[in-house]
Amino acid sequence: MNEPQKDTQRALAAAKLIFDGRDPAKDSSAILVTLEGLVSLVLLAVMGRDEQKAAAMLNEGLVPGVESRLALHTSRR
């Protein structure tokens, strides 16, 4: 298995933990709160607990990356 495939498997495993059996339609608010906590935790961890760097990574790296993935998903429909 190559690295992109491993990343996909990691993302699926993380999503399962975040959803934790909750219904995405009914429990979307609670699921998103969990996701916010996870994103904050990971950004702080990889940025050495520096809040400013974590915020910059969110705005300059993570948000554009998520938008790009969403656009790719849309283009494949």
mmCIF file of the N, C-alpha and C atoms, coordinates in Angstrom:
data_MODEL
# 
_entry.id   MODEL 
# 
loop_
_atom_site.group_PDB 
_atom_site.id 
_atom_site.type_symbol 
_atom_site.label_atom_id 
_atom_site.label_alt_id 
_atom_site.label_comp_id 
_atom_site.label_asym_id 
_atom_site.label_entity_id 
_atom_site.label_seq_id 
_atom_site.pdbx_PDB_ins_code 
_atom_site.Cartn_x 
_atom_site.Cartn_y 
_atom_site.Cartn_z 
_atom_site.occupancy 
_atom_site.B_iso_or_equiv 
_atom_site.pdbx_formal_charge 
_atom_site.auth_seq_id 
_atom_site.auth_comp_id 
_atom_site.auth_asym_id 
_atom_site.auth_atom_id 
_atom_site.pdbx_PDB_model_num 
ATOM 1   N N  . MET A 1 1  ? 0.847   -1.175 0.000   1.00 0.00 ? 1  MET A N  1 
ATOM 2   C CA . MET A 1 1  ? 0.000   0.000  0.000   1.00 0.00 ? 1  MET A CA 1 
ATOM 3   C C  . MET A 1 1  ? 0.897   1.244  0.000   1.00 0.00 ? 1  MET A C  1 
ATOM 4   N N  . ASN A 1 2  ? 0.601   2.174  -0.932  1.00 0.00 ? 2  ASN A N  1 
ATOM 5   C CA . ASN A 1 2  ? 1.415   3.388  -1.012  1.00 0.00 ? 2  ASN A CA 1 
ATOM 6   C C  . ASN A 1 2  ? 0.945   4.429  0.011   1.00 0.00 ? 2  ASN A C  1 
ATOM 7   N N  . GLU A 1 3  ? 1.697   5.503  0.114   1.00 0.00 ? 3  GLU A N  1 
ATOM 8   C CA . GLU A 1 3  ? 1.416   6.503  1.158   1.00 0.00 ? 3  GLU A CA 1 
ATOM 9   C C  . GLU A 1 3  ? 0.049   7.182  0.983   1.00 0.00 ? 3  GLU A C  1 
ATOM 10  N N  . PRO A 1 4  ? -0.359  7.585  -0.236  1.00 0.00 ? 4  PRO A N  1 
ATOM 11  C CA . PRO A 1 4  ? -1.707  8.158  -0.382  1.00 0.00 ? 4  PRO A CA 1 
ATOM 12  C C  . PRO A 1 4  ? -2.816  7.185  0.044   1.00 0.00 ? 4  PRO A C  1 
ATOM 13  N N  . GLN A 1 5  ? -2.639  5.914  -0.244  1.00 0.00 ? 5  GLN A N  1 
ATOM 14  C CA . GLN A 1 5  ? -3.622  4.921  0.193   1.00 0.00 ? 5  GLN A CA 1 
ATOM 15  C C  . GLN A 1 5  ? -3.641  4.804  1.714   1.00 0.00 ? 5  GLN A C  1 
ATOM 16  N N  . LYS A 1 6  ? -2.466  4.851  2.319   1.00 0.00 ? 6  LYS A N  1 
ATOM 17  C CA . LYS A 1 6  ? -2.387  4.816  3.780   1.00 0.00 ? 6  LYS A CA 1 
ATOM 18  C C  . LYS A 1 6  ? -3.064  6.052  4.380   1.00 0.00 ? 6  LYS A C  1 
ATOM 19  N N  . ASP A 1 7  ? -2.853  7.221  3.753   1.00 0.00 ? 7  ASP A N  1 
ATOM 20  C CA . ASP A 1 7  ? -3.496  8.445  4.232   1.00 0.00 ? 7  ASP A CA 1 
ATOM 21  C C  . ASP A 1 7  ? -5.021  8.322  4.166   1.00 0.00 ? 7  ASP A C  1 
ATOM 22  N N  . THR A 1 8  ? -5.521  7.741  3.092   1.00 0.00 ? 8  THR A N  1 
ATOM 23  C CA . THR A 1 8  ? -6.965  7.535  2.960   1.00 0.00 ? 8  THR A CA 1 
ATOM 24  C C  . THR A 1 8  ? -7.477  6.613  4.054   1.00 0.00 ? 8  THR A C  1 
ATOM 25  N N  . GLN A 1 9  ? -6.745  5.554  4.330   1.00 0.00 ? 9  GLN A N  1 
ATOM 26  C CA . GLN A 1 9  ? -7.143  4.630  5.390   1.00 0.00 ? 9  GLN A CA 1 
ATOM 27  C C  . GLN A 1 9  ? -7.122  5.308  6.757   1.00 0.00 ? 9  GLN A C  1 
ATOM 28  N N  . ARG A 1 10 ? -6.109  6.139  7.002   1.00 0.00 ? 10 ARG A N  1 
ATOM 29  C CA . ARG A 1 10 ? -6.038  6.883  8.265   1.00 0.00 ? 10 ARG A CA 1 
ATOM 30  C C  . ARG A 1 10 ? -7.230  7.834  8.392   1.00 0.00 ? 10 ARG A C  1 
ATOM 31  N N  . ALA A 1 11 ? -7.552  8.533  7.301   1.00 0.00 ? 11 ALA A N  1 
ATOM 32  C CA . ALA A 1 11 ? -8.673  9.470  7.326   1.00 0.00 ? 11 ALA A CA 1 
ATOM 33  C C  . ALA A 1 11 ? -9.984  8.736  7.599   1.00 0.00 ? 11 ALA A C  1 
ATOM 34  N N  . LEU A 1 12 ? -10.191 7.593  6.972   1.00 0.00 ? 12 LEU A N  1 
ATOM 35  C CA . LEU A 1 12 ? -11.409 6.815  7.203   1.00 0.00 ? 12 LEU A CA 1 
ATOM 36  C C  . LEU A 1 12 ? -11.487 6.335  8.653   1.00 0.00 ? 12 LEU A C  1 
ATOM 37  N N  . ALA A 1 13 ? -10.373 5.883  9.190   1.00 0.00 ? 13 ALA A N  1 
ATOM 38  C CA . ALA A 1 13 ? -10.353 5.426  10.582  1.00 0.00 ? 13 ALA A CA 1 
ATOM 39  C C  . ALA A 1 13 ? -10.658 6.586  11.535  1.00 0.00 ? 13 ALA A C  1 
ATOM 40  N N  . ALA A 1 14 ? -10.084 7.759  11.253  1.00 0.00 ? 14 ALA A N  1 
ATOM 41  C CA . ALA A 1 14 ? -10.346 8.929  12.095  1.00 0.00 ? 14 ALA A CA 1 
ATOM 42  C C  . ALA A 1 14 ? -11.814 9.346  12.002  1.00 0.00 ? 14 ALA A C  1 
ATOM 43  N N  . ALA A 1 15 ? -12.371 9.312  10.800  1.00 0.00 ? 15 ALA A N  1 
ATOM 44  C CA . ALA A 1 15 ? -13.777 9.682  10.627  1.00 0.00 ? 15 ALA A CA 1 
ATOM 45  C C  . ALA A 1 15 ? -14.684 8.743  11.411  1.00 0.00 ? 15 ALA A C  1 
ATOM 46  N N  . LYS A 1 16 ? -14.380 7.472  11.391  1.00 0.00 ? 16 LYS A N  1 
ATOM 47  C CA . LYS A 1 16 ? -15.189 6.511  12.158  1.00 0.00 ? 16 LYS A CA 1 
ATOM 48  C C  . LYS A 1 16 ? -15.156 6.844  13.639  1.00 0.00 ? 16 LYS A C  1 
ATOM 49  N N  . LEU A 1 17 ? -13.992 7.220  14.138  1.00 0.00 ? 17 LEU A N  1 
ATOM 50  C CA . LEU A 1 17 ? -13.879 7.583  15.554  1.00 0.00 ? 17 LEU A CA 1 
ATOM 51  C C  . LEU A 1 17 ? -14.628 8.887  15.852  1.00 0.00 ? 17 LEU A C  1 
ATOM 52  N N  . ILE A 1 18 ? -14.550 9.830  14.942  1.00 0.00 ? 18 ILE A N  1 
ATOM 53  C CA . ILE A 1 18 ? -15.231 11.111 15.142  1.00 0.00 ? 18 ILE A CA 1 
ATOM 54  C C  . ILE A 1 18 ? -16.743 10.920 15.116  1.00 0.00 ? 18 ILE A C  1 
ATOM 55  N N  . PHE A 1 19 ? -17.237 10.126 14.169  1.00 0.00 ? 19 PHE A N  1 
ATOM 56  C CA . PHE A 1 19 ? -18.677 9.871  14.089  1.00 0.00 ? 19 PHE A CA 1 
ATOM 57  C C  . PHE A 1 19 ? -19.154 9.043  15.269  1.00 0.00 ? 19 PHE A C  1 
ATOM 58  N N  . ASP A 1 20 ? -18.370 8.062  15.680  1.00 0.00 ? 20 ASP A N  1 
ATOM 59  C CA . ASP A 1 20 ? -18.639 7.247  16.862  1.00 0.00 ? 20 ASP A CA 1 
ATOM 60  C C  . ASP A 1 20 ? -20.086 6.745  16.917  1.00 0.00 ? 20 ASP A C  1 
ATOM 61  N N  . GLY A 1 21 ? -20.585 6.283  15.772  1.00 0.00 ? 21 GLY A N  1 
ATOM 62  C CA . GLY A 1 21 ? -21.931 5.726  15.722  1.00 0.00 ? 21 GLY A CA 1 
ATOM 63  C C  . GLY A 1 21 ? -23.044 6.750  15.645  1.00 0.00 ? 21 GLY A C  1 
ATOM 64  N N  . ARG A 1 22 ? -22.678 8.047  15.641  1.00 0.00 ? 22 ARG A N  1 
ATOM 65  C CA . ARG A 1 22 ? -23.699 9.093  15.571  1.00 0.00 ? 22 ARG A CA 1 
ATOM 66  C C  . ARG A 1 22 ? -24.193 9.244  14.134  1.00 0.00 ? 22 ARG A C  1 
ATOM 67  N N  . ASP A 1 23 ? -25.416 9.698  13.997  1.00 0.00 ? 23 ASP A N  1 
ATOM 68  C CA . ASP A 1 23 ? -26.040 9.920  12.696  1.00 0.00 ? 23 ASP A CA 1 
ATOM 69  C C  . ASP A 1 23 ? -25.571 11.264 12.140  1.00 0.00 ? 23 ASP A C  1 
ATOM 70  N N  . PRO A 1 24 ? -24.914 11.280 10.972  1.00 0.00 ? 24 PRO A N  1 
ATOM 71  C CA . PRO A 1 24 ? -24.392 12.534 10.428  1.00 0.00 ? 24 PRO A CA 1 
ATOM 72  C C  . PRO A 1 24 ? -25.472 13.603 10.218  1.00 0.00 ? 24 PRO A C  1 
ATOM 73  N N  . ALA A 1 25 ? -26.671 13.211 9.845   1.00 0.00 ? 25 ALA A N  1 
ATOM 74  C CA . ALA A 1 25 ? -27.740 14.188 9.612   1.00 0.00 ? 25 ALA A CA 1 
ATOM 75  C C  . ALA A 1 25 ? -28.306 14.702 10.929  1.00 0.00 ? 25 ALA A C  1 
ATOM 76  N N  . LYS A 1 26 ? -28.555 13.809 11.847  1.00 0.00 ? 26 LYS A N  1 
ATOM 77  C CA . LYS A 1 26 ? -29.190 14.171 13.115  1.00 0.00 ? 26 LYS A CA 1 
ATOM 78  C C  . LYS A 1 26 ? -28.207 14.792 14.109  1.00 0.00 ? 26 LYS A C  1 
ATOM 79  N N  . ASP A 1 27 ? -26.986 14.316 14.108  1.00 0.00 ? 27 ASP A N  1 
ATOM 80  C CA . ASP A 1 27 ? -25.994 14.724 15.106  1.00 0.00 ? 27 ASP A CA 1 
ATOM 81  C C  . ASP A 1 27 ? -24.861 15.559 14.509  1.00 0.00 ? 27 ASP A C  1 
ATOM 82  N N  . SER A 1 28 ? -25.154 16.278 13.422  1.00 0.00 ? 28 SER A N  1 
ATOM 83  C CA . SER A 1 28 ? -24.083 17.009 12.728  1.00 0.00 ? 28 SER A CA 1 
ATOM 84  C C  . SER A 1 28 ? -23.383 18.028 13.629  1.00 0.00 ? 28 SER A C  1 
ATOM 85  N N  . SER A 1 29 ? -24.130 18.725 14.473  1.00 0.00 ? 29 SER A N  1 
ATOM 86  C CA . SER A 1 29 ? -23.508 19.731 15.355  1.00 0.00 ? 29 SER A CA 1 
ATOM 87  C C  . SER A 1 29 ? -22.501 19.094 16.298  1.00 0.00 ? 29 SER A C  1 
ATOM 88  N N  . ALA A 1 30 ? -22.879 17.998 16.919  1.00 0.00 ? 30 ALA A N  1 
ATOM 89  C CA . ALA A 1 30 ? -21.980 17.315 17.855  1.00 0.00 ? 30 ALA A CA 1 
ATOM 90  C C  . ALA A 1 30 ? -20.761 16.750 17.125  1.00 0.00 ? 30 ALA A C  1 
ATOM 91  N N  . ILE A 1 31 ? -20.971 16.216 15.942  1.00 0.00 ? 31 ILE A N  1 
ATOM 92  C CA . ILE A 1 31 ? -19.858 15.668 15.158  1.00 0.00 ? 31 ILE A CA 1 
ATOM 93  C C  . ILE A 1 31 ? -18.890 16.789 14.790  1.00 0.00 ? 31 ILE A C  1 
ATOM 94  N N  . LEU A 1 32 ? -19.416 17.943 14.385  1.00 0.00 ? 32 LEU A N  1 
ATOM 95  C CA . LEU A 1 32 ? -18.548 19.056 14.013  1.00 0.00 ? 32 LEU A CA 1 
ATOM 96  C C  . LEU A 1 32 ? -17.796 19.629 15.212  1.00 0.00 ? 32 LEU A C  1 
ATOM 97  N N  . VAL A 1 33 ? -18.395 19.614 16.383  1.00 0.00 ? 33 VAL A N  1 
ATOM 98  C CA . VAL A 1 33 ? -17.688 20.045 17.592  1.00 0.00 ? 33 VAL A CA 1 
ATOM 99  C C  . VAL A 1 33 ? -16.500 19.114 17.851  1.00 0.00 ? 33 VAL A C  1 
ATOM 100 N N  . THR A 1 34 ? -16.715 17.822 17.685  1.00 0.00 ? 34 THR A N  1 
ATOM 101 C CA . THR A 1 34 ? -15.621 16.857 17.855  1.00 0.00 ? 34 THR A CA 1 
ATOM 102 C C  . THR A 1 34 ? -14.527 17.113 16.828  1.00 0.00 ? 34 THR A C  1 
ATOM 103 N N  . LEU A 1 35 ? -14.926 17.367 15.578  1.00 0.00 ? 35 LEU A N  1 
ATOM 104 C CA . LEU A 1 35 ? -13.954 17.643 14.515  1.00 0.00 ? 35 LEU A CA 1 
ATOM 105 C C  . LEU A 1 35 ? -13.156 18.912 14.817  1.00 0.00 ? 35 LEU A C  1 
ATOM 106 N N  . GLU A 1 36 ? -13.827 19.956 15.304  1.00 0.00 ? 36 GLU A N  1 
ATOM 107 C CA . GLU A 1 36 ? -13.124 21.195 15.676  1.00 0.00 ? 36 GLU A CA 1 
ATOM 108 C C  . GLU A 1 36 ? -12.063 20.926 16.736  1.00 0.00 ? 36 GLU A C  1 
ATOM 109 N N  . GLY A 1 37 ? -12.426 20.137 17.717  1.00 0.00 ? 37 GLY A N  1 
ATOM 110 C CA . GLY A 1 37 ? -11.465 19.797 18.764  1.00 0.00 ? 37 GLY A CA 1 
ATOM 111 C C  . GLY A 1 37 ? -10.277 19.042 18.215  1.00 0.00 ? 37 GLY A C  1 
ATOM 112 N N  . LEU A 1 38 ? -10.538 18.101 17.330  1.00 0.00 ? 38 LEU A N  1 
ATOM 113 C CA . LEU A 1 38 ? -9.459  17.323 16.730  1.00 0.00 ? 38 LEU A CA 1 
ATOM 114 C C  . LEU A 1 38 ? -8.539  18.196 15.897  1.00 0.00 ? 38 LEU A C  1 
ATOM 115 N N  . VAL A 1 39 ? -9.120  19.045 15.049  1.00 0.00 ? 39 VAL A N  1 
ATOM 116 C CA . VAL A 1 39 ? -8.311  19.914 14.196  1.00 0.00 ? 39 VAL A CA 1 
ATOM 117 C C  . VAL A 1 39 ? -7.451  20.836 15.056  1.00 0.00 ? 39 VAL A C  1 
ATOM 118 N N  . SER A 1 40 ? -8.041  21.409 16.080  1.00 0.00 ? 40 SER A N  1 
ATOM 119 C CA . SER A 1 40 ? -7.275  22.290 16.976  1.00 0.00 ? 40 SER A CA 1 
ATOM 120 C C  . SER A 1 40 ? -6.125  21.542 17.640  1.00 0.00 ? 40 SER A C  1 
ATOM 121 N N  . LEU A 1 41 ? -6.414  20.361 18.135  1.00 0.00 ? 41 LEU A N  1 
ATOM 122 C CA . LEU A 1 41 ? -5.399  19.544 18.802  1.00 0.00 ? 41 LEU A CA 1 
ATOM 123 C C  . LEU A 1 41 ? -4.251  19.205 17.860  1.00 0.00 ? 41 LEU A C  1 
ATOM 124 N N  . VAL A 1 42 ? -4.564  18.773 16.662  1.00 0.00 ? 42 VAL A N  1 
ATOM 125 C CA . VAL A 1 42 ? -3.529  18.382 15.699  1.00 0.00 ? 42 VAL A CA 1 
ATOM 126 C C  . VAL A 1 42 ? -2.711  19.599 15.270  1.00 0.00 ? 42 VAL A C  1 
ATOM 127 N N  . LEU A 1 43 ? -3.382  20.712 14.970  1.00 0.00 ? 43 LEU A N  1 
ATOM 128 C CA . LEU A 1 43 ? -2.638  21.908 14.568  1.00 0.00 ? 43 LEU A CA 1 
ATOM 129 C C  . LEU A 1 43 ? -1.691  22.373 15.666  1.00 0.00 ? 43 LEU A C  1 
ATOM 130 N N  . LEU A 1 44 ? -2.164  22.395 16.903  1.00 0.00 ? 44 LEU A N  1 
ATOM 131 C CA . LEU A 1 44 ? -1.286  22.793 18.002  1.00 0.00 ? 44 LEU A CA 1 
ATOM 132 C C  . LEU A 1 44 ? -0.125  21.815 18.176  1.00 0.00 ? 44 LEU A C  1 
ATOM 133 N N  . ALA A 1 45 ? -0.393  20.533 18.011  1.00 0.00 ? 45 ALA A N  1 
ATOM 134 C CA . ALA A 1 45 ? 0.671   19.531 18.171  1.00 0.00 ? 45 ALA A CA 1 
ATOM 135 C C  . ALA A 1 45 ? 1.753   19.685 17.106  1.00 0.00 ? 45 ALA A C  1 
ATOM 136 N N  . VAL A 1 46 ? 1.341   19.840 15.848  1.00 0.00 ? 46 VAL A N  1 
ATOM 137 C CA . VAL A 1 46 ? 2.357   19.923 14.786  1.00 0.00 ? 46 VAL A CA 1 
ATOM 138 C C  . VAL A 1 46 ? 3.039   21.286 14.736  1.00 0.00 ? 46 VAL A C  1 
ATOM 139 N N  . MET A 1 47 ? 2.433   22.281 15.353  1.00 0.00 ? 47 MET A N  1 
ATOM 140 C CA . MET A 1 47 ? 3.028   23.615 15.381  1.00 0.00 ? 47 MET A CA 1 
ATOM 141 C C  . MET A 1 47 ? 3.676   23.925 16.730  1.00 0.00 ? 47 MET A C  1 
ATOM 142 N N  . GLY A 1 48 ? 4.000   22.894 17.474  1.00 0.00 ? 48 GLY A N  1 
ATOM 143 C CA . GLY A 1 48 ? 4.733   23.069 18.724  1.00 0.00 ? 48 GLY A CA 1 
ATOM 144 C C  . GLY A 1 48 ? 3.995   23.889 19.761  1.00 0.00 ? 48 GLY A C  1 
ATOM 145 N N  . ARG A 1 49 ? 2.669   23.758 19.799  1.00 0.00 ? 49 ARG A N  1 
ATOM 146 C CA . ARG A 1 49 ? 1.801   24.453 20.757  1.00 0.00 ? 49 ARG A CA 1 
ATOM 147 C C  . ARG A 1 49 ? 1.791   25.974 20.570  1.00 0.00 ? 49 ARG A C  1 
ATOM 148 N N  . ASP A 1 50 ? 2.228   26.427 19.407  1.00 0.00 ? 50 ASP A N  1 
ATOM 149 C CA . ASP A 1 50 ? 2.230   27.855 19.092  1.00 0.00 ? 50 ASP A CA 1 
ATOM 150 C C  . ASP A 1 50 ? 0.896   28.192 18.427  1.00 0.00 ? 50 ASP A C  1 
ATOM 151 N N  . GLU A 1 51 ? 0.048   28.930 19.152  1.00 0.00 ? 51 GLU A N  1 
ATOM 152 C CA . GLU A 1 51 ? -1.302  29.231 18.666  1.00 0.00 ? 51 GLU A CA 1 
ATOM 153 C C  . GLU A 1 51 ? -1.291  30.049 17.385  1.00 0.00 ? 51 GLU A C  1 
ATOM 154 N N  . GLN A 1 52 ? -0.362  30.997 17.269  1.00 0.00 ? 52 GLN A N  1 
ATOM 155 C CA . GLN A 1 52 ? -0.297  31.829 16.066  1.00 0.00 ? 52 GLN A CA 1 
ATOM 156 C C  . GLN A 1 52 ? 0.087   30.998 14.846  1.00 0.00 ? 52 GLN A C  1 
ATOM 157 N N  . LYS A 1 53 ? 1.071   30.121 15.007  1.00 0.00 ? 53 LYS A N  1 
ATOM 158 C CA . LYS A 1 53 ? 1.460   29.251 13.889  1.00 0.00 ? 53 LYS A CA 1 
ATOM 159 C C  . LYS A 1 53 ? 0.337   28.283 13.535  1.00 0.00 ? 53 LYS A C  1 
ATOM 160 N N  . ALA A 1 54 ? -0.356  27.784 14.556  1.00 0.00 ? 54 ALA A N  1 
ATOM 161 C CA . ALA A 1 54 ? -1.475  26.867 14.311  1.00 0.00 ? 54 ALA A CA 1 
ATOM 162 C C  . ALA A 1 54 ? -2.574  27.569 13.525  1.00 0.00 ? 54 ALA A C  1 
ATOM 163 N N  . ALA A 1 55 ? -2.894  28.808 13.901  1.00 0.00 ? 55 ALA A N  1 
ATOM 164 C CA . ALA A 1 55 ? -3.917  29.573 13.186  1.00 0.00 ? 55 ALA A CA 1 
ATOM 165 C C  . ALA A 1 55 ? -3.474  29.854 11.750  1.00 0.00 ? 55 ALA A C  1 
ATOM 166 N N  . ALA A 1 56 ? -2.209  30.180 11.572  1.00 0.00 ? 56 ALA A N  1 
ATOM 167 C CA . ALA A 1 56 ? -1.691  30.429 10.224  1.00 0.00 ? 56 ALA A CA 1 
ATOM 168 C C  . ALA A 1 56 ? -1.774  29.166 9.370   1.00 0.00 ? 56 ALA A C  1 
ATOM 169 N N  . MET A 1 57 ? -1.423  28.031 9.956   1.00 0.00 ? 57 MET A N  1 
ATOM 170 C CA . MET A 1 57 ? -1.496  26.771 9.212   1.00 0.00 ? 57 MET A CA 1 
ATOM 171 C C  . MET A 1 57 ? -2.942  26.459 8.833   1.00 0.00 ? 57 MET A C  1 
ATOM 172 N N  . LEU A 1 58 ? -3.863  26.745 9.729   1.00 0.00 ? 58 LEU A N  1 
ATOM 173 C CA . LEU A 1 58 ? -5.282  26.538 9.429   1.00 0.00 ? 58 LEU A CA 1 
ATOM 174 C C  . LEU A 1 58 ? -5.691  27.381 8.221   1.00 0.00 ? 58 LEU A C  1 
ATOM 175 N N  . ASN A 1 59 ? -5.373  28.667 8.274   1.00 0.00 ? 59 ASN A N  1 
ATOM 176 C CA . ASN A 1 59 ? -5.820  29.599 7.238   1.00 0.00 ? 59 ASN A CA 1 
ATOM 177 C C  . ASN A 1 59 ? -5.060  29.471 5.922   1.00 0.00 ? 59 ASN A C  1 
ATOM 178 N N  . GLU A 1 60 ? -3.774  29.201 6.001   1.00 0.00 ? 60 GLU A N  1 
ATOM 179 C CA . GLU A 1 60 ? -2.945  29.184 4.798   1.00 0.00 ? 60 GLU A CA 1 
ATOM 180 C C  . GLU A 1 60 ? -2.744  27.799 4.207   1.00 0.00 ? 60 GLU A C  1 
ATOM 181 N N  . GLY A 1 61 ? -2.951  26.765 5.007   1.00 0.00 ? 61 GLY A N  1 
ATOM 182 C CA . GLY A 1 61 ? -2.702  25.417 4.515   1.00 0.00 ? 61 GLY A CA 1 
ATOM 183 C C  . GLY A 1 61 ? -3.927  24.528 4.533   1.00 0.00 ? 61 GLY A C  1 
ATOM 184 N N  . LEU A 1 62 ? -4.547  24.428 5.691   1.00 0.00 ? 62 LEU A N  1 
ATOM 185 C CA . LEU A 1 62 ? -5.639  23.470 5.853   1.00 0.00 ? 62 LEU A CA 1 
ATOM 186 C C  . LEU A 1 62 ? -6.895  23.883 5.095   1.00 0.00 ? 62 LEU A C  1 
ATOM 187 N N  . VAL A 1 63 ? -7.330  25.122 5.250   1.00 0.00 ? 63 VAL A N  1 
ATOM 188 C CA . VAL A 1 63 ? -8.567  25.558 4.585   1.00 0.00 ? 63 VAL A CA 1 
ATOM 189 C C  . VAL A 1 63 ? -8.442  25.458 3.060   1.00 0.00 ? 63 VAL A C  1 
ATOM 190 N N  . PRO A 1 64 ? -7.373  25.976 2.450   1.00 0.00 ? 64 PRO A N  1 
ATOM 191 C CA . PRO A 1 64 ? -7.254  25.818 1.002   1.00 0.00 ? 64 PRO A CA 1 
ATOM 192 C C  . PRO A 1 64 ? -7.188  24.343 0.571   1.00 0.00 ? 64 PRO A C  1 
ATOM 193 N N  . GLY A 1 65 ? -6.546  23.520 1.380   1.00 0.00 ? 65 GLY A N  1 
ATOM 194 C CA . GLY A 1 65 ? -6.476  22.096 1.055   1.00 0.00 ? 65 GLY A CA 1 
ATOM 195 C C  . GLY A 1 65 ? -7.830  21.425 1.097   1.00 0.00 ? 65 GLY A C  1 
ATOM 196 N N  . VAL A 1 66 ? -8.636  21.755 2.102   1.00 0.00 ? 66 VAL A N  1 
ATOM 197 C CA . VAL A 1 66 ? -9.986  21.194 2.207   1.00 0.00 ? 66 VAL A CA 1 
ATOM 198 C C  . VAL A 1 66 ? -10.831 21.683 1.040   1.00 0.00 ? 66 VAL A C  1 
ATOM 199 N N  . GLU A 1 67 ? -10.743 22.971 0.732   1.00 0.00 ? 67 GLU A N  1 
ATOM 200 C CA . GLU A 1 67 ? -11.505 23.512 -0.397  1.00 0.00 ? 67 GLU A CA 1 
ATOM 201 C C  . GLU A 1 67 ? -11.125 22.822 -1.695  1.00 0.00 ? 67 GLU A C  1 
ATOM 202 N N  . SER A 1 68 ? -9.849  22.554 -1.867  1.00 0.00 ? 68 SER A N  1 
ATOM 203 C CA . SER A 1 68 ? -9.374  21.863 -3.069  1.00 0.00 ? 68 SER A CA 1 
ATOM 204 C C  . SER A 1 68 ? -9.930  20.443 -3.153  1.00 0.00 ? 68 SER A C  1 
ATOM 205 N N  . ARG A 1 69 ? -9.931  19.751 -2.033  1.00 0.00 ? 69 ARG A N  1 
ATOM 206 C CA . ARG A 1 69 ? -10.479 18.385 -2.022  1.00 0.00 ? 69 ARG A CA 1 
ATOM 207 C C  . ARG A 1 69 ? -11.981 18.382 -2.304  1.00 0.00 ? 69 ARG A C  1 
ATOM 208 N N  . LEU A 1 70 ? -12.701 19.366 -1.772  1.00 0.00 ? 70 LEU A N  1 
ATOM 209 C CA . LEU A 1 70 ? -14.133 19.465 -2.042  1.00 0.00 ? 70 LEU A CA 1 
ATOM 210 C C  . LEU A 1 70 ? -14.391 19.748 -3.518  1.00 0.00 ? 70 LEU A C  1 
ATOM 211 N N  . ALA A 1 71 ? -13.580 20.632 -4.105  1.00 0.00 ? 71 ALA A N  1 
ATOM 212 C CA . ALA A 1 71 ? -13.718 20.930 -5.532  1.00 0.00 ? 71 ALA A CA 1 
ATOM 213 C C  . ALA A 1 71 ? -13.420 19.697 -6.379  1.00 0.00 ? 71 ALA A C  1 
ATOM 214 N N  . LEU A 1 72 ? -12.408 18.936 -5.980  1.00 0.00 ? 72 LEU A N  1 
ATOM 215 C CA . LEU A 1 72 ? -12.092 17.701 -6.700  1.00 0.00 ? 72 LEU A CA 1 
ATOM 216 C C  . LEU A 1 72 ? -13.250 16.723 -6.622  1.00 0.00 ? 72 LEU A C  1 
ATOM 217 N N  . HIS A 1 73 ? -13.834 16.599 -5.442  1.00 0.00 ? 73 HIS A N  1 
ATOM 218 C CA . HIS A 1 73 ? -14.984 15.702 -5.260  1.00 0.00 ? 73 HIS A CA 1 
ATOM 219 C C  . HIS A 1 73 ? -16.137 16.137 -6.172  1.00 0.00 ? 73 HIS A C  1 
ATOM 220 N N  . THR A 1 74 ? -16.391 17.442 -6.228  1.00 0.00 ? 74 THR A N  1 
ATOM 221 C CA . THR A 1 74 ? -17.447 17.973 -7.082  1.00 0.00 ? 74 THR A CA 1 
ATOM 222 C C  . THR A 1 74 ? -17.174 17.686 -8.549  1.00 0.00 ? 74 THR A C  1 
ATOM 223 N N  . SER A 1 75 ? -15.931 17.831 -8.958  1.00 0.00 ? 75 SER A N  1 
ATOM 224 C CA . SER A 1 75 ? -15.589 17.619 -10.370 1.00 0.00 ? 75 SER A CA 1 
ATOM 225 C C  . SER A 1 75 ? -15.706 16.161 -10.788 1.00 0.00 ? 75 SER A C  1 
ATOM 226 N N  . ARG A 1 76 ? -15.664 15.262 -9.843  1.00 0.00 ? 76 ARG A N  1 
ATOM 227 C CA . ARG A 1 76 ? -15.763 13.818 -10.149 1.00 0.00 ? 76 ARG A CA 1 
ATOM 228 C C  . ARG A 1 76 ? -17.185 13.328 -10.209 1.00 0.00 ? 76 ARG A C  1 
ATOM 229 N N  . ARG A 1 77 ? -18.143 14.177 -9.890  1.00 0.00 ? 77 ARG A N  1 
ATOM 230 C CA . ARG A 1 77 ? -19.554 13.769 -9.885  1.00 0.00 ? 77 ARG A CA 1 
ATOM 231 C C  . ARG A 1 77 ? -20.116 13.706 -11.247 1.00 0.00 ? 77 ARG A C  1 
# 
